[in-house]
Each structure stands twice: as structure tokens, then as C-alpha cells.
Amino acid sequence: MRSPAFRLVLAATVLGFGGYALLLPVVPLWVARGGSGEFGAGVTTGVLMAATVATQLAVPALLRRFGHRPVLAAGLLLLGAPTPLLLLSPDLPPVLALSAVRGLGFGLLTVAGSAVVAELVPPAEHGRASARYGYAVGIPQLALLPAGVAVVDLLGFDGVFLAAGIAPLAGLVCVAFLRTGAARPAEPHRTAAEAEPDGTFRRRAVAPVLAMLACSTAQGGIVTFLPLVAPGSLVAVPLALFGTALGGLLGRGLAGEIVDRRGEAGRLLPVGAAIAAAGMVGEVVAAGGDSPVLLVVGAALVGIGFGLVQNDALVALFAAGGSGRYGTASAVWNIAYDAGTGVGATGLGAVAEPFGFRAAFALAAAVLFLAVPFTSRVVRGKRR
């Protein structure tokens, strides 16, 4: 974790996710102000995540064919270069087209980044290494999720779109200096888990994937729609977005220490889902009236719960896949993360359009509550 290669990967991750995080709440606001409504606002994130997930399915094969460094570089390029073109129009069709291209880049970046982290450190340190990678992912969101909306109110969309395009392109400099064995195409060796793709790995992946989907759906709804839930708030919405990002960092760091110390991943999945469910209940209440404190507290709880789940699920998938399937494990984790984010934006947007944000957030809370007993049963089964 102290190697130059590991630090360069973290730096590239910070810059790439900086461009992503800055726009996550801003693009929906851009098209909503252009007249597309709540559903159109949610579709922008949904298309971004759909393109991301479709790309992530192919990334393990790309890593084996080309290696980590070219895939990382392509991801940063596709994520950053199209972004300033968003300024040309707030109409939905061109924004969706650009969101799809950015989604291709984000899919490459996410899977290659977390896979190379697993390659660079021994399995006994995967918990803490994943937490540090989580910091590189989370710190940009901590600073930029609330900043994007605030900067739009102060300076307009132009500066936000330009900055969000420049940051991933700057990450290419880090990738240019990356020298590591993981940057070369991986050897086509297979572990026992990889030899039985329909057996052990899939069974052990169910609980982490379910917990990730439930939590990312909730957070996707929060990040996409909070600026629309309280459109006149210059304080509560930025604080809530800051809170969910800070909570995610705290949760990932705590989970990393616990997993490495106890040596078994998966135990924190029901705990994280329960905390996130409590947070979404707070968002349901806050969406029904003027409750800025509850809006912030609920978002922070969702972030903490999701942070616990993120780190625990990633280490559990690395352990289930073994060293020959880090790319596959990374793809599964990222697909669950980004598919849930897309469902949270598009699906909850479809509910919010006719029924309001309280109904949409209540649906996300119900999904989280259902995930708690299921993941608890899986964890108890593993202990037996």
C-alpha cells in the first residue's frame, strides 16, 4: 500500500471520480431546468449507469487482453473529454447521448481501478487497501457532490462542466507513470472458484450483490433528487450530500479495519443495510415537510450504512473469486453499485413523477428492510 504504483492508482481514481461526482447531481438539475421534469432528470443518471454497467460486463476480458493501464487510460479519456459538450444544450436527447459516452468511460475506470488494487496488495490487506481505495472514491464525492450544486447557484453551469471534464483528463498523467505488473495483461490462470463459475462463486456473491443493489438504489435516489426535493435550499441539500459522502468514507474505513482484524468478510452486510434503511425512513419524513435537519441526518445514515456494505461486499467478492478472478469480482461489485444507482435515479424518478418523492423514498426504504433478514440468513449460514 506504500508503493508508488498504489499511490498513482489512488491519485488517478481521485481525479476520475472527481469529474464523475461533480456532475452526478448537476446533470439532472441541468435537464430539469431545461424542461425535462423529474423523470427526465432521473433518466440522465439512469443512462449513465446503464452504459456503465454494460461496459463493466466486458472489462474483465479487456483487462486480460490489454492490461490495467490501457483500460484505466481509456476510461479517464471517455469520462472527461465529452463533458464540456454538455454546455451545448440542456435538451434531453443530446445530454443522454453524452451521458452514455461518459458511462463507457466510467465503466472502464471503476472495474480496472478496484481490480488493480486487489492485484497490488496481499489478500490479508484487502480490507484496508479497499478502504483506502474507498477514500479515493469517496473524498471527491465528499467535496464535490455538495459543491456542484452550490457552484451552479453561484457561477452557473459553465465552470462546473469544464472542471468536470478537465479532472479525469488530468488523471491520464498518473496513468502514464504507472509501472506495475498489474498494468500488463493478466495471465490466464484459474483458481478452483473460477473453474466452477456457476457454483461457489455465484452462491457466495448473492448476499454482497443484494446488499449493494439495495444500498446503491437508495443513495442513487438521494443524490439525484435531493436538489429537487428542496430546490430553494442553499444549505440543507449541500449538507445532506456532504453527509452521505462523509458517512460513506467513515463506513468504508471502519469496515476495512474490522474485516482485516477478524479475517472474514460478509458479517457487516445486514448491519449496513439496516442503518441505510433507517436513513431512508428519515428521508421519507423530510420529503413530506420542512425538515432540513432530518434531511441531512437521514442522508448521512444512508452513507454510513452503504459505506459498511461497500467495503465488506468488495472484500467478500475478492475472497470468493480468488486471485484468478479479481477482475470478475471487481466487475460484479461495480455492476451492483452502478446498476443500483441507475435504478435509484430512473426507477425512483418514475415513482416520484406521479406519486411524489415520499413514495419513491419509501420504496427504497422497503427494499433495504427486506435485504436485512436475507443477508442475515446468508451470514448465519456461512458461520454454520
Solvent accessible surface area in square Angstrom, and as a share of the most:
residue,aa,sasa,rsa
1,M,51,0.23
2,R,206,0.75
3,S,46,0.30
4,P,103,0.65
5,A,10,0.08
6,F,2,0.01
7,R,143,0.52
8,L,46,0.23
9,V,2,0.01
10,L,34,0.17
11,A,39,0.30
12,A,3,0.02
13,T,2,0.01
14,V,57,0.33
15,L,55,0.27
16,G,0,0.00
17,F,12,0.05
18,G,4,0.04
19,G,0,0.00
20,Y,8,0.03
21,A,0,0.00
22,L,15,0.08
23,L,2,0.01
24,L,12,0.06
25,P,0,0.00
26,V,0,0.00
27,V,9,0.05
28,P,2,0.01
29,L,15,0.07
30,W,35,0.12
31,V,0,0.00
32,A,25,0.19
33,R,142,0.52
34,G,39,0.37
35,G,67,0.65
36,S,34,0.22
37,G,30,0.29
38,E,60,0.27
39,F,89,0.37
40,G,2,0.02
41,A,0,0.00
42,G,0,0.00
43,V,23,0.13
44,T,2,0.01
45,T,4,0.02
46,G,11,0.10
47,V,40,0.23
48,L,8,0.04
49,M,1,0.01
50,A,63,0.49
51,A,16,0.12
52,T,0,0.00
53,V,26,0.15
54,A,62,0.48
55,T,15,0.09
56,Q,0,0.00
57,L,125,0.62
58,A,49,0.38
59,V,0,0.00
60,P,16,0.10
61,A,52,0.40
62,L,58,0.29
63,L,7,0.03
64,R,115,0.42
65,R,160,0.59
66,F,100,0.41
67,G,0,0.00
68,H,6,0.03
69,R,76,0.28
70,P,65,0.41
71,V,6,0.04
72,L,3,0.01
73,A,30,0.23
74,A,40,0.31
75,G,0,0.00
76,L,0,0.00
77,L,89,0.44
78,L,59,0.30
79,L,0,0.00
80,G,0,0.00
81,A,51,0.40
82,P,14,0.09
83,T,0,0.00
84,P,44,0.27
85,L,87,0.43
86,L,1,0.00
87,L,54,0.27
88,L,144,0.72
89,S,27,0.17
90,P,44,0.27
91,D,79,0.41
92,L,47,0.23
93,P,98,0.62
94,P,56,0.35
95,V,1,0.00
96,L,39,0.19
97,A,59,0.46
98,L,28,0.14
99,S,3,0.02
100,A,33,0.26
101,V,53,0.30
102,R,6,0.02
103,G,0,0.00
104,L,78,0.39
105,G,0,0.00
106,F,3,0.01
107,G,0,0.00
108,L,16,0.08
109,L,2,0.01
110,T,3,0.02
111,V,0,0.00
112,A,0,0.00
113,G,0,0.00
114,S,1,0.00
115,A,1,0.01
116,V,0,0.00
117,V,3,0.01
118,A,2,0.01
119,E,75,0.33
120,L,46,0.23
121,V,9,0.05
122,P,74,0.47
123,P,94,0.59
124,A,80,0.62
125,E,49,0.22
126,H,8,0.04
127,G,0,0.00
128,R,79,0.29
129,A,0,0.00
130,S,1,0.01
131,A,4,0.03
132,R,95,0.35
133,Y,3,0.01
134,G,1,0.01
135,Y,80,0.30
136,A,5,0.04
137,V,8,0.05
138,G,10,0.10
139,I,88,0.45
140,P,6,0.04
141,Q,15,0.07
142,L,30,0.15
143,A,57,0.44
144,L,49,0.24
145,L,2,0.01
146,P,13,0.08
147,A,30,0.23
148,G,0,0.00
149,V,11,0.06
150,A,34,0.26
151,V,46,0.26
152,V,7,0.04
153,D,62,0.32
154,L,145,0.72
155,L,137,0.68
156,G,27,0.26
157,F,23,0.09
158,D,85,0.44
159,G,37,0.36
160,V,3,0.01
161,F,0,0.00
162,L,87,0.43
163,A,48,0.37
164,A,1,0.01
165,G,1,0.01
166,I,113,0.57
167,A,23,0.18
168,P,0,0.00
169,L,64,0.32
170,A,39,0.30
171,G,0,0.00
172,L,52,0.26
173,V,93,0.53
174,C,20,0.12
175,V,5,0.03
176,A,60,0.47
177,F,140,0.58
178,L,3,0.01
179,R,165,0.60
180,T,23,0.14
181,G,41,0.39
182,A,12,0.10
183,A,13,0.10
184,R,155,0.56
185,P,70,0.44
186,A,38,0.30
187,E,126,0.57
188,P,111,0.70
189,H,99,0.44
190,R,168,0.61
191,T,34,0.20
192,A,86,0.66
193,A,18,0.14
194,E,18,0.08
195,A,69,0.54
196,E,101,0.45
197,P,63,0.39
198,D,100,0.52
199,G,15,0.14
200,T,46,0.27
201,F,8,0.03
202,R,144,0.53
203,R,160,0.59
204,R,103,0.38
205,A,9,0.07
206,V,72,0.42
207,A,3,0.03
208,P,4,0.03
209,V,37,0.21
210,L,58,0.29
211,A,0,0.00
212,M,0,0.00
213,L,63,0.32
214,A,2,0.02
215,C,0,0.00
216,S,1,0.00
217,T,15,0.09
218,A,0,0.00
219,Q,20,0.09
220,G,2,0.02
221,G,0,0.00
222,I,0,0.00
223,V,3,0.02
224,T,2,0.01
225,F,0,0.00
226,L,0,0.00
227,P,7,0.05
228,L,36,0.18
229,V,31,0.18
230,A,28,0.21
231,P,110,0.69
232,G,73,0.71
233,S,30,0.19
234,L,127,0.63
235,V,100,0.57
236,A,11,0.09
237,V,2,0.01
238,P,20,0.12
239,L,89,0.44
240,A,0,0.00
241,L,0,0.00
242,F,79,0.33
243,G,9,0.09
244,T,2,0.01
245,A,9,0.07
246,L,66,0.33
247,G,2,0.02
248,G,11,0.11
249,L,18,0.09
250,L,107,0.53
251,G,1,0.01
252,R,5,0.02
253,G,10,0.10
254,L,100,0.50
255,A,0,0.00
256,G,0,0.00
257,E,85,0.38
258,I,27,0.13
259,V,7,0.04
260,D,36,0.19
261,R,169,0.62
262,R,143,0.52
263,G,65,0.63
264,E,57,0.25
265,A,11,0.09
266,G,4,0.04
267,R,77,0.28
268,L,19,0.10
269,L,2,0.01
270,P,17,0.11
271,V,72,0.41
272,G,0,0.00
273,A,0,0.00
274,A,41,0.31
275,I,48,0.24
276,A,0,0.00
277,A,0,0.00
278,A,53,0.41
279,G,0,0.00
280,M,0,0.00
281,V,66,0.38
282,G,9,0.09
283,E,0,0.00
284,V,23,0.13
285,V,74,0.43
286,A,4,0.03
287,A,26,0.20
288,G,45,0.43
289,G,47,0.45
290,D,143,0.74
291,S,37,0.24
292,P,62,0.39
293,V,114,0.66
294,L,62,0.31
295,L,6,0.03
296,V,34,0.20
297,V,70,0.41
298,G,1,0.01
299,A,0,0.00
300,A,26,0.20
301,L,60,0.30
302,V,0,0.00
303,G,0,0.00
304,I,53,0.27
305,G,0,0.00
306,F,0,0.00
307,G,0,0.00
308,L,8,0.04
309,V,0,0.00
310,Q,10,0.04
311,N,0,0.00
312,D,0,0.00
313,A,0,0.00
314,L,2,0.01
315,V,14,0.08
316,A,10,0.08
317,L,0,0.00
318,F,3,0.01
319,A,62,0.48
320,A,3,0.02
321,G,0,0.00
322,G,22,0.21
323,S,62,0.40
324,G,20,0.19
325,R,23,0.08
326,Y,15,0.06
327,G,17,0.16
328,T,29,0.17
329,A,0,0.00
330,S,0,0.00
331,A,4,0.03
332,V,37,0.21
333,W,8,0.03
334,N,6,0.03
335,I,35,0.18
336,A,2,0.02
337,Y,26,0.10
338,D,4,0.02
339,A,29,0.22
340,G,0,0.00
341,T,7,0.04
342,G,8,0.08
343,V,84,0.48
344,G,0,0.00
345,A,0,0.00
346,T,43,0.25
347,G,29,0.28
348,L,4,0.02
349,G,0,0.00
350,A,47,0.37
351,V,37,0.21
352,A,7,0.05
353,E,92,0.41
354,P,89,0.56
355,F,154,0.64
356,G,29,0.28
357,F,34,0.14
358,R,124,0.45
359,A,37,0.29
360,A,0,0.00
361,F,0,0.00
362,A,44,0.34
363,L,86,0.43
364,A,1,0.00
365,A,6,0.05
366,A,47,0.36
367,V,58,0.34
368,L,0,0.00
369,F,101,0.42
370,L,132,0.66
371,A,3,0.02
372,V,32,0.19
373,P,63,0.40
374,F,68,0.28
375,T,0,0.00
376,S,23,0.15
377,R,132,0.48
378,V,42,0.24
379,V,10,0.05
380,R,117,0.43
381,G,34,0.33
382,K,90,0.38
383,R,142,0.52
384,R,222,0.81
